[in-house]
Amino acid sequence: TPMKSNIKARYILLLGLVSGVSLAETSTMQSQPVSVKTLSTTYIGKVSDKQPMVEEYLGIPFAIPPVGERRWRAPAPIINMPAQYDSQQFKPACYQLDYNTDWYKQVAELFGTKNLAMDMPPVSEDCLYLNIWKPSPQQKIEQTIQPTMQPTMQPTMQQKKSLPVMVWIHGGSNKAGWSFEPNYLGQELANTGNVIVVSIAYRLGVFGFFAHPEFDSPVAKTNFGIFDQIAALQWVQKNINFFGGNKNNVTVFGESAGAANIAYLMSTPKAQGLFHQAISQSGGFQMLADSTLEQAQALGRKLTEHFDIDNKNANQLRQLPADKVWKATKQVAPDHDFRAVQDQQLFKQSLPQAFAKNANVNLLIGSNKNEYYMYISDAIDKPELVFVPTDESASNAMRKHFLSFTEPRLGQDWLDTFLYMACPSALMAQLVTNNDRQAWLYRFERTRENGDMIKAYHGAEIPYVFDTHDAFLPTNDVDQTLTKNMMSAWINFAHFGNPNGSASAFTEGITTMQPTMQLTMQPQINWRPYSQENPALLIFDKTVKHSQFEQQALCQQLWPDYLKR
C-alpha cells in the first residue's frame, strides 16, 4: 500500500486489517475426519493439525451463491443441502484484488522481512461461506494447569454444556480480506476459551456495497455485505447448537472495517437478537462516515455510463464478468469508500443516530495507540484536521496537543487516531450505557521488539486475541503474557458478557469467582466499566493497567459533531 500523507487517503487505507503471513500456513495436512449432523446435513470436518483438541469445519455455505442474476440482491437461504457435505477445506475468498497482500508485505518489511511470500487465495463471487472451530467432544474436562499458562479452564467446566459462540467479522476496507487469513484461524481461541469460533465471509467492494436507482428491490437496494453478515448470523442461530454452541450466547467481534460493520449490525433492528455481546477493535470511524442512498447510487450511474449502458437497462451490469466490473469501479471511482449507507431498509436514520437508538448489547471497545503512524509522511509539519469541529475551542485544544509532540508525525498520528477511533469509541461506549447496557474501553499500546518503525499499529492486537503470531513478528515472553491477558478478557466477555468473568462480578473492583470457567489476567485486574463520569480505560501493554481516557472532556465537545451526521 503506498504511503500517502493526505487525510482522505489515510482514512481509506486504514480500514484494512493488518497482520498476515504466507497462505501456506493455512494449508493443512490430511487429518482425521470428524462429523456433525444437523437436521438436514452431515458436515464432514477434520481435527485441526495445529491444535489436536479442536475440530474444524471449513467452507460451509450459508446462502445461495450471489452470482449471475443474484448479483446485487439480498442473500437467499439454501433450501436443499445435500445429505453429506465435505467441509474440510476453505472455499474461495470474496472477489477482490491484492490490496491486503500488498499491505501485509509492507508490514513485514517494516519488521525486517523483505519479500514476504504471501499469495492471494482463490477469489470468486461465489464466496458466502463460513468456518467453525469447536473443542473436540473427546477433550479432557480436567486439563493439566500449567504454572505458566494463565488463562486456563477450570476443571469444573462441563464440556457437554452448550458453549459460547464467537463470530469473527474480518476487516479490509470492505474491499479486501477473507475469513481464513492466518491470524483468524480459530483453533487456539476455541481450545483456550472453550468456545465455538466462527469466521464469516461477506461480499466486498462494488459487489457488497453498491447501489443503482434501477435496483429498487423491496428487500435490499444496497448494503449487500451487511445483509450477508446478517444471513451468516441467522445460519448460526439455526445450526450452531448441533456444533455444541449456545445460540443464546453469541458474541460478534471484528477489527477495522469488521468493527465498523459490527456497529452497523448494532444499529439495525434486522440484526436484533442474532447476537448478545459485541467487541469492536479499532472501529469507531463509521461515526464520521454517514452516507445516503443517493450518494451510493451515484457510483451506479458512473458504472452504467462507463459501460455505455442506459440507466434503465442497469440490469445488464449483472451480466458482465466480475473482473471487468471491479476494474471499472476502480477506474471511475478510485477513492470510493465502501461502507453501509442509510437505505431506509436496514437503516431508516443516519447511521450514528441509528446506533444511538438501537445499540442495546454489552460492548467491549477500543483502539490502538498508533493506528495511523505508518501511513503518515515524515514531511508533515502542521496538524491536519479531518473535520473542523463546531466548537472552536476543541480545534484549538487539538492543535495545541499536536504541538506537544516532539515529532510532528506522532502528533498527526495522535490526532487521526483520536478523531477517527478513540473519541468515537468513547461515544459509542456512552451510547450503549445510555441504553442501560455496559461498555468497557481499552487502548492497545504494545510495540514489539524492533517495531519502532510501526509502533502499536492498526491491527497489531489481532494475533494476541487469536494467539496466532506471524513468523515475521518478534514474539517474546512479554508478548505471550499479553496474549494470555487479552484472551482472558475476550473469552470472559464471550462467556459472561463481562471481561472480568461473572456478569455480576463487578462491585468496585471485586470479582466473585463462579464455579465455572473464569479466566484471570495476570496480575489480577478488574476492568472497570466505562461511564461519562468515570471514563475508565484499560491499557494493554507490557503490563495491563488501569487508566482513564485522558481526553474525555475534549472528546465530549466533539460528540455533537458525530451525532449530527
C-alpha positions as CSV (number, residue, x, y, z in Angstrom):
1,T,0.0,0.0,0.0
2,P,1.6,3.3,-1.0
3,M,2.2,5.7,1.9
4,K,0.2,8.9,1.5
5,S,0.1,11.9,3.7
6,N,-3.3,13.4,2.9
7,I,-6.1,12.8,5.3
8,K,-8.6,11.1,2.9
9,A,-6.0,8.7,1.6
10,R,-5.0,7.7,5.2
11,Y,-8.7,7.2,6.1
12,I,-9.3,4.9,3.1
13,L,-6.1,3.0,3.6
14,L,-6.6,2.4,7.2
15,L,-9.8,0.5,7.2
16,G,-7.8,-2.7,6.4
17,L,-6.8,-5.3,8.8
18,V,-3.2,-5.7,9.5
19,S,-1.4,-8.9,10.1
20,G,-0.7,-11.8,7.9
21,V,1.7,-14.3,6.5
22,S,2.0,-16.8,3.7
23,L,-1.2,-18.7,3.0
24,A,1.0,-21.8,3.0
25,E,0.5,-21.6,6.8
26,T,-3.3,-22.1,6.3
27,S,-2.9,-25.3,4.3
28,T,-3.3,-28.4,6.4
29,M,-2.3,-32.0,6.2
30,Q,-4.9,-34.6,5.8
31,S,-6.4,-35.0,9.3
32,Q,-8.7,-37.5,10.9
33,P,-12.2,-36.8,9.7
34,V,-15.0,-35.9,12.1
35,S,-18.6,-35.0,11.6
36,V,-21.5,-33.1,12.9
37,K,-25.1,-33.9,11.9
38,T,-27.7,-31.1,11.7
39,L,-31.4,-31.6,10.8
40,S,-30.6,-31.9,7.1
41,T,-26.9,-32.4,6.6
42,T,-23.9,-34.3,8.0
43,Y,-20.9,-32.0,7.8
44,I,-17.6,-33.8,7.4
45,G,-14.8,-31.9,9.1
46,K,-11.4,-32.7,10.4
47,V,-9.2,-32.5,13.5
48,S,-7.1,-29.4,13.4
49,D,-3.5,-30.3,12.6
50,K,-2.4,-27.1,14.6
51,Q,-4.5,-28.0,17.7
52,P,-5.5,-31.7,18.1
53,M,-8.1,-30.8,20.8
54,V,-10.1,-28.8,18.2
55,E,-12.3,-29.9,15.3
56,E,-12.7,-27.6,12.3
57,Y,-15.5,-27.4,9.7
58,L,-14.5,-25.2,6.8
59,G,-16.2,-23.7,3.8
60,I,-19.8,-24.2,5.0
61,P,-22.3,-22.4,2.7
62,F,-24.8,-20.1,4.4
63,A,-26.6,-18.6,1.4
64,I,-27.2,-19.3,-2.3
65,P,-24.1,-18.1,-4.3
66,P,-24.8,-14.5,-5.2
67,V,-23.8,-14.8,-8.9
68,G,-25.5,-14.0,-12.2
69,E,-29.0,-12.7,-11.6
70,R,-28.3,-12.9,-7.8
71,R,-25.5,-10.3,-8.0
72,W,-26.6,-7.2,-6.1
73,R,-29.5,-8.9,-4.4
74,A,-30.1,-9.9,-0.8
75,P,-28.6,-13.3,0.2
76,A,-31.1,-16.1,0.0
77,P,-31.0,-19.1,2.3
78,I,-30.2,-22.5,0.9
79,I,-33.3,-24.7,0.8
80,N,-31.9,-28.1,-0.1
81,M,-28.5,-29.0,1.3
82,P,-27.0,-32.4,0.4
83,A,-27.3,-35.2,3.0
84,Q,-23.5,-35.0,3.4
85,Y,-21.2,-32.1,2.9
86,D,-17.4,-32.1,2.8
87,S,-16.2,-29.2,5.0
88,Q,-12.5,-29.9,5.2
89,Q,-11.2,-27.1,3.0
90,F,-11.7,-23.3,2.8
91,K,-13.7,-22.0,-0.1
92,P,-12.6,-19.1,-2.3
93,A,-12.5,-15.6,-0.8
94,C,-14.9,-13.0,-2.0
95,Y,-13.8,-11.2,-5.1
96,Q,-11.0,-8.7,-4.6
97,L,-7.6,-7.7,-5.8
98,D,-4.3,-7.7,-3.9
99,Y,-4.9,-4.8,-1.6
100,N,-4.4,-6.8,1.5
101,T,-1.5,-8.9,0.5
102,D,0.4,-5.8,-0.6
103,W,-0.3,-4.3,2.8
104,Y,1.0,-7.4,4.6
105,K,4.2,-7.3,2.7
106,Q,4.7,-3.7,3.7
107,V,4.1,-4.6,7.4
108,A,6.5,-7.5,7.3
109,E,9.2,-5.3,5.6
110,L,8.8,-2.7,8.5
111,F,9.7,-5.6,10.8
112,G,12.7,-6.5,8.7
113,T,11.3,-9.3,6.5
114,K,11.6,-8.4,2.8
115,N,9.7,-10.2,0.0
116,L,7.2,-11.9,2.3
117,A,5.9,-15.0,0.5
118,M,2.2,-14.4,0.6
119,D,-0.2,-15.2,-2.3
120,M,-3.8,-14.3,-2.8
121,P,-6.2,-17.2,-2.2
122,P,-8.6,-18.1,-5.0
123,V,-11.3,-15.4,-5.3
124,S,-14.9,-15.6,-6.6
125,E,-18.3,-14.0,-6.4
126,D,-19.4,-17.5,-5.1
127,C,-18.0,-16.8,-1.6
128,L,-20.7,-16.9,1.1
129,Y,-19.2,-19.5,3.3
130,L,-18.3,-19.7,7.0
131,N,-15.8,-21.7,9.1
132,I,-16.2,-23.3,12.5
133,W,-13.7,-24.3,15.1
134,K,-15.1,-26.3,18.1
135,P,-13.5,-28.1,21.0
136,S,-13.4,-31.8,20.5
137,P,-16.0,-33.8,22.5
138,Q,-13.1,-36.0,23.4
139,Q,-11.3,-33.1,25.1
140,K,-10.5,-33.9,28.7
141,I,-12.6,-31.9,31.1
142,E,-9.8,-31.9,33.6
143,Q,-6.9,-30.2,31.8
144,T,-3.4,-30.0,33.3
145,I,-3.0,-26.5,34.6
146,Q,0.5,-25.3,33.6
147,P,2.1,-23.0,36.1
148,T,3.0,-20.6,33.2
149,M,-0.4,-20.9,31.5
150,Q,-2.9,-18.3,32.5
151,P,-5.7,-18.3,31.4
152,T,-6.8,-21.9,31.6
153,M,-10.1,-23.7,32.0
154,Q,-11.4,-24.5,35.4
155,P,-11.9,-28.3,35.6
156,T,-15.5,-27.7,36.7
157,M,-16.4,-26.6,33.2
158,Q,-18.7,-29.3,31.7
159,Q,-17.9,-30.0,28.1
160,K,-21.5,-31.2,27.5
161,K,-22.9,-27.8,28.1
162,S,-23.5,-25.7,25.1
163,L,-20.7,-23.3,24.6
164,P,-20.5,-19.6,23.9
165,V,-20.1,-18.6,20.2
166,M,-17.7,-16.0,18.9
167,V,-18.3,-14.8,15.4
168,W,-15.4,-13.0,13.7
169,I,-16.0,-10.4,11.0
170,H,-12.8,-9.5,9.2
171,G,-11.6,-6.1,8.1
172,G,-10.1,-4.8,4.9
173,S,-11.8,-1.5,4.0
174,N,-14.9,-3.5,2.9
175,K,-12.9,-4.2,-0.3
176,A,-10.4,-6.8,0.8
177,G,-9.7,-9.5,3.3
178,W,-11.0,-13.0,3.9
179,S,-12.3,-15.1,6.8
180,F,-9.4,-17.6,6.9
181,E,-6.3,-15.3,6.9
182,P,-3.6,-16.9,9.1
183,N,-4.4,-14.6,12.1
184,Y,-8.1,-15.5,12.0
185,L,-7.7,-19.3,12.4
186,G,-9.7,-20.1,15.5
187,Q,-8.2,-23.3,16.9
188,E,-6.2,-21.7,19.8
189,L,-9.1,-19.4,20.8
190,A,-11.6,-22.3,20.7
191,N,-9.3,-24.5,22.8
192,T,-8.1,-21.9,25.3
193,G,-11.6,-20.4,25.8
194,N,-13.8,-23.5,25.4
195,V,-15.8,-21.5,22.9
196,I,-17.1,-22.1,19.4
197,V,-15.3,-19.8,16.9
198,V,-17.0,-18.9,13.6
199,S,-15.5,-16.7,10.9
200,I,-17.7,-15.5,8.1
201,A,-17.3,-14.0,4.6
202,Y,-19.3,-11.2,3.1
203,R,-19.3,-9.5,-0.3
204,L,-16.8,-6.8,-0.8
205,G,-16.3,-3.6,-2.7
206,V,-18.6,-3.0,-5.6
207,F,-20.3,-6.4,-5.1
208,G,-21.1,-5.7,-1.4
209,F,-21.6,-2.0,-1.2
210,F,-23.2,-0.8,-4.4
211,A,-26.5,0.9,-5.4
212,H,-28.2,1.9,-8.6
213,P,-31.6,3.7,-8.9
214,E,-32.9,0.8,-11.0
215,F,-32.1,-1.7,-8.3
216,D,-35.2,-1.0,-6.4
217,S,-35.8,-4.2,-4.5
218,P,-38.1,-4.0,-1.5
219,V,-35.7,-6.3,0.4
220,A,-32.2,-4.8,-0.4
221,K,-31.4,-1.9,-2.5
222,T,-27.8,-1.8,-1.3
223,N,-25.7,-2.8,1.8
224,F,-25.4,-6.3,0.4
225,G,-22.3,-7.0,2.5
226,I,-24.2,-6.2,5.7
227,F,-27.1,-8.4,4.6
228,D,-24.6,-11.2,4.1
229,Q,-23.4,-10.8,7.7
230,I,-27.0,-11.0,8.9
231,A,-27.6,-14.1,6.8
232,A,-24.5,-15.7,8.4
233,L,-25.7,-14.9,11.9
234,Q,-29.1,-16.3,11.0
235,W,-27.4,-19.5,9.9
236,V,-25.6,-19.6,13.3
237,Q,-28.9,-19.2,15.1
238,K,-30.4,-22.2,13.2
239,N,-27.5,-24.5,13.3
240,I,-24.8,-23.8,15.9
241,N,-26.5,-25.9,18.5
242,F,-25.6,-29.0,16.5
243,F,-21.9,-28.0,16.8
244,G,-22.2,-27.6,20.6
245,G,-22.8,-23.8,20.6
246,N,-25.3,-21.8,22.5
247,K,-27.4,-19.7,20.1
248,N,-28.4,-17.5,23.0
249,N,-24.9,-16.5,23.8
250,V,-23.3,-15.2,20.6
251,T,-20.6,-12.6,20.6
252,V,-19.7,-10.8,17.4
253,F,-16.1,-9.4,17.2
254,G,-14.1,-7.8,14.5
255,E,-11.4,-5.3,13.6
256,S,-11.3,-2.2,11.4
257,A,-14.0,-2.4,8.7
258,G,-15.2,-5.5,10.5
259,A,-15.6,-3.5,13.7
260,A,-17.4,-0.8,11.7
261,N,-19.8,-3.4,10.3
262,I,-20.5,-4.6,13.9
263,A,-21.6,-1.1,14.7
264,Y,-23.9,-1.3,11.7
265,L,-25.3,-4.6,12.9
266,M,-25.9,-3.0,16.3
267,S,-27.7,-0.2,14.6
268,T,-30.3,-2.1,12.6
269,P,-33.4,-3.8,14.1
270,K,-33.0,-6.6,11.5
271,A,-30.0,-7.9,13.4
272,Q,-31.6,-7.7,16.8
273,G,-31.4,-11.0,18.7
274,L,-28.8,-12.5,16.4
275,F,-26.0,-11.7,18.8
276,H,-25.8,-10.8,22.5
277,Q,-22.4,-9.1,23.0
278,A,-20.1,-7.1,20.7
279,I,-16.4,-6.4,20.5
280,S,-15.1,-3.6,18.4
281,Q,-11.4,-3.5,17.7
282,S,-10.2,-0.3,16.0
283,G,-13.6,0.8,14.8
284,G,-15.5,4.0,15.6
285,F,-14.7,5.8,12.3
286,Q,-18.1,4.9,10.9
287,M,-19.5,7.6,13.2
288,L,-17.8,10.1,10.8
289,A,-18.8,8.3,7.7
290,D,-22.6,8.6,7.2
291,S,-23.7,8.2,3.5
292,T,-27.1,8.5,1.8
293,L,-28.6,6.1,-0.7
294,E,-28.4,8.8,-3.3
295,Q,-24.7,9.2,-2.8
296,A,-24.2,5.5,-3.2
297,Q,-26.4,5.4,-6.4
298,A,-24.1,8.0,-8.0
299,L,-21.5,5.2,-8.3
300,G,-24.0,3.0,-10.0
301,R,-24.7,5.7,-12.6
302,K,-20.9,6.1,-13.2
303,L,-20.7,2.4,-13.9
304,T,-23.5,2.3,-16.4
305,E,-22.1,5.4,-18.1
306,H,-18.6,3.7,-18.2
307,F,-20.1,0.6,-20.0
308,D,-22.3,2.7,-22.2
309,I,-25.4,1.1,-20.7
310,D,-28.7,3.1,-20.5
311,N,-29.6,3.6,-16.8
312,K,-32.9,2.0,-17.5
313,N,-31.1,-1.2,-18.5
314,A,-28.8,-1.3,-15.5
315,N,-29.7,-5.0,-15.1
316,Q,-27.1,-5.6,-17.9
317,L,-24.4,-4.9,-15.3
318,R,-25.2,-8.3,-13.8
319,Q,-24.2,-10.0,-17.0
320,L,-20.6,-8.5,-17.0
321,P,-17.6,-10.5,-15.7
322,A,-16.6,-9.8,-12.2
323,D,-13.1,-8.6,-13.1
324,K,-14.5,-6.0,-15.6
325,V,-16.9,-4.6,-13.0
326,W,-14.2,-4.4,-10.3
327,K,-11.6,-2.8,-12.6
328,A,-14.1,-0.3,-14.0
329,T,-15.2,0.7,-10.5
330,K,-11.5,1.3,-9.6
331,Q,-11.2,3.4,-12.7
332,V,-14.3,5.6,-12.3
333,A,-14.2,5.9,-8.5
334,P,-10.6,5.1,-7.3
335,D,-11.2,6.6,-3.9
336,H,-14.7,5.3,-3.3
337,D,-15.3,4.5,0.4
338,F,-17.3,1.2,0.6
339,R,-19.5,1.4,3.6
340,A,-23.1,1.0,4.8
341,V,-25.5,3.7,3.7
342,Q,-28.8,5.0,5.0
343,D,-31.0,2.9,2.8
344,Q,-34.5,3.1,4.5
345,Q,-34.3,-0.7,4.8
346,L,-31.6,-1.6,7.3
347,F,-31.2,2.0,8.4
348,K,-34.1,4.5,8.5
349,Q,-32.0,7.1,10.3
350,S,-28.5,8.4,9.9
351,L,-26.1,5.7,11.0
352,P,-24.8,7.5,14.1
353,Q,-28.4,8.2,15.2
354,A,-29.4,4.6,14.4
355,F,-26.6,3.4,16.7
356,A,-27.7,5.7,19.5
357,K,-31.3,4.3,19.3
358,N,-30.7,0.6,18.7
359,A,-27.3,-0.3,20.3
360,N,-28.5,-2.4,23.2
361,V,-25.9,-5.1,23.9
362,N,-22.8,-5.0,26.1
363,L,-19.8,-3.7,24.3
364,L,-16.0,-4.2,24.6
365,I,-14.4,-1.5,22.5
366,G,-11.0,0.1,21.9
367,S,-8.3,1.2,19.6
368,N,-4.5,1.0,19.3
369,K,-2.2,3.8,20.2
370,N,-0.6,4.4,16.8
371,E,-3.4,3.5,14.3
372,Y,-2.2,5.9,11.6
373,Y,1.6,6.2,12.2
374,M,2.8,4.0,9.4
375,Y,0.7,6.0,6.9
376,I,1.9,9.4,7.8
377,S,4.7,11.1,5.9
378,D,7.8,12.3,7.8
379,A,7.4,15.6,6.0
380,I,4.3,16.6,7.9
381,D,4.9,19.8,9.9
382,K,1.5,21.1,10.9
383,P,-1.7,19.5,12.1
384,E,-4.4,18.4,9.5
385,L,-7.9,18.1,11.0
386,V,-10.2,15.6,9.3
387,F,-13.1,17.9,10.1
388,V,-13.4,21.3,11.7
389,P,-15.4,20.9,15.0
390,T,-18.3,23.2,15.7
391,D,-16.6,24.1,19.0
392,E,-13.7,26.3,18.1
393,S,-12.1,25.7,21.5
394,A,-11.9,22.0,20.6
395,S,-10.0,22.7,17.4
396,N,-7.6,24.9,19.4
397,A,-7.1,22.2,22.0
398,M,-6.3,19.6,19.4
399,R,-3.8,21.8,17.7
400,K,-2.2,22.6,21.0
401,H,-1.9,18.9,21.8
402,F,-0.4,18.2,18.4
403,L,2.4,20.7,19.2
404,S,3.2,18.9,22.5
405,F,4.7,16.0,20.4
406,T,8.4,16.5,19.6
407,E,7.8,14.5,16.4
408,P,5.1,16.0,14.1
409,R,4.4,12.6,12.7
410,L,3.5,11.3,16.2
411,G,1.3,14.4,16.7
412,Q,-0.7,13.7,13.5
413,D,-1.0,10.1,14.4
414,W,-2.5,11.0,17.7
415,L,-4.8,13.5,16.1
416,D,-6.1,11.0,13.5
417,T,-6.4,8.2,16.0
418,F,-8.3,10.4,18.4
419,L,-10.8,11.8,15.8
420,Y,-11.4,8.6,13.9
421,M,-11.2,5.9,16.6
422,A,-10.5,6.8,20.2
423,C,-13.1,9.5,20.6
424,P,-15.9,7.9,18.6
425,S,-15.3,4.7,20.5
426,A,-15.8,6.5,23.8
427,L,-19.0,8.0,22.3
428,M,-20.2,4.5,21.3
429,A,-19.5,3.3,24.9
430,Q,-21.6,6.1,26.2
431,L,-24.5,5.4,23.8
432,V,-24.5,1.8,24.9
433,T,-24.5,2.9,28.5
434,N,-27.4,5.3,27.7
435,N,-29.4,2.2,26.6
436,D,-28.9,0.5,30.0
437,R,-26.0,-1.8,28.9
438,Q,-22.4,-1.8,29.9
439,A,-19.3,-1.0,28.0
440,W,-15.6,-1.5,28.6
441,L,-13.0,0.7,26.9
442,Y,-9.4,-0.3,26.1
443,R,-6.2,1.0,24.4
444,F,-3.6,-1.3,23.0
445,E,-0.1,0.1,23.3
446,R,2.3,-2.7,22.8
447,T,5.2,-2.0,20.4
448,R,7.0,-5.3,19.7
449,E,10.8,-5.7,19.6
450,N,12.2,-4.0,16.5
451,G,8.8,-2.4,16.0
452,D,9.7,1.3,16.3
453,M,9.0,1.9,12.6
454,I,5.4,0.8,13.0
455,K,4.7,1.0,16.8
456,A,1.3,-0.1,18.1
457,Y,-0.1,-0.2,14.6
458,H,-3.6,-0.7,13.2
459,G,-4.5,-4.3,13.7
460,A,-1.5,-5.2,15.9
461,E,-3.8,-6.6,18.6
462,I,-5.3,-9.4,16.4
463,P,-2.6,-12.0,16.9
464,Y,-2.9,-11.5,20.6
465,V,-6.6,-12.2,20.6
466,F,-6.3,-15.4,18.5
467,D,-2.8,-16.5,19.7
468,T,-1.7,-16.6,16.0
469,H,1.5,-14.6,15.9
470,D,3.1,-14.5,12.5
471,A,6.6,-15.8,11.9
472,F,7.8,-12.3,10.9
473,L,6.6,-10.7,14.2
474,P,9.1,-10.7,17.0
475,T,7.3,-12.6,19.8
476,N,8.8,-12.9,23.3
477,D,7.7,-13.8,26.8
478,V,6.1,-10.3,27.2
479,D,4.0,-10.9,24.1
480,Q,3.0,-14.4,25.2
481,T,1.8,-13.0,28.6
482,L,-0.1,-10.2,26.8
483,T,-1.7,-12.8,24.6
484,K,-3.0,-14.7,27.7
485,N,-4.3,-11.5,29.3
486,M,-6.1,-10.3,26.2
487,M,-7.6,-13.8,25.5
488,S,-8.7,-13.9,29.2
489,A,-10.7,-10.7,28.8
490,W,-12.2,-11.5,25.3
491,I,-13.1,-15.1,26.4
492,N,-14.7,-14.0,29.7
493,F,-16.7,-11.4,27.8
494,A,-17.9,-14.2,25.5
495,H,-18.9,-16.4,28.4
496,F,-20.4,-13.8,30.7
497,G,-20.9,-10.5,28.8
498,N,-18.2,-9.1,31.2
499,P,-14.4,-9.2,30.7
500,N,-13.9,-9.8,34.4
501,G,-15.9,-13.0,34.4
502,S,-19.3,-13.4,36.1
503,A,-21.9,-11.0,34.8
504,S,-22.4,-9.8,38.4
505,A,-18.7,-9.7,39.2
506,F,-18.0,-6.0,39.2
507,T,-18.6,-4.3,42.5
508,E,-16.0,-1.6,42.9
509,G,-13.1,-3.8,41.9
510,I,-14.2,-7.1,43.5
511,T,-14.6,-10.2,41.3
512,T,-16.7,-13.0,42.6
513,M,-15.4,-16.3,41.3
514,Q,-18.1,-18.6,40.0
515,P,-18.0,-22.5,40.0
516,T,-17.5,-22.5,36.2
517,M,-14.9,-21.3,33.7
518,Q,-13.4,-18.0,34.6
519,L,-10.1,-16.6,33.3
520,T,-7.8,-14.3,35.2
521,M,-5.5,-11.6,33.9
522,Q,-2.0,-11.5,35.5
523,P,-1.6,-9.5,37.6
524,Q,-5.3,-9.9,38.5
525,I,-7.1,-6.8,37.4
526,N,-10.8,-5.9,37.5
527,W,-11.6,-4.0,34.4
528,R,-14.0,-1.2,35.4
529,P,-16.9,-0.4,33.0
530,Y,-16.9,3.0,31.2
531,S,-19.1,5.8,32.3
532,Q,-19.1,9.5,31.4
533,E,-18.3,10.4,35.0
534,N,-15.6,7.8,35.3
535,P,-14.2,7.1,31.8
536,A,-12.2,4.0,32.8
537,L,-9.7,2.7,30.3
538,L,-7.7,-0.5,30.4
539,I,-4.2,-0.3,28.8
540,F,-2.8,-3.5,27.2
541,D,1.0,-3.2,27.0
542,K,4.0,-4.9,28.6
543,T,1.7,-4.9,31.6
544,V,-2.1,-4.5,31.9
545,K,-3.0,-1.4,33.8
546,H,-5.9,0.8,34.7
547,S,-6.1,4.3,33.4
548,Q,-8.6,7.0,32.4
549,F,-9.5,8.3,28.9
550,E,-7.3,11.4,29.2
551,Q,-9.1,13.4,26.6
552,Q,-12.7,12.7,27.8
553,A,-13.6,16.3,28.2
554,L,-12.2,17.3,24.8
555,C,-13.9,14.3,23.2
556,Q,-17.3,15.3,24.7
557,Q,-17.0,18.6,22.9
558,L,-17.0,16.7,19.6
559,W,-19.9,14.4,20.3
560,P,-22.5,16.7,18.7
561,D,-20.4,16.8,15.5
562,Y,-20.5,13.0,15.3
563,L,-24.2,12.7,16.2
564,K,-25.5,15.4,13.8
565,R,-24.5,13.4,10.7
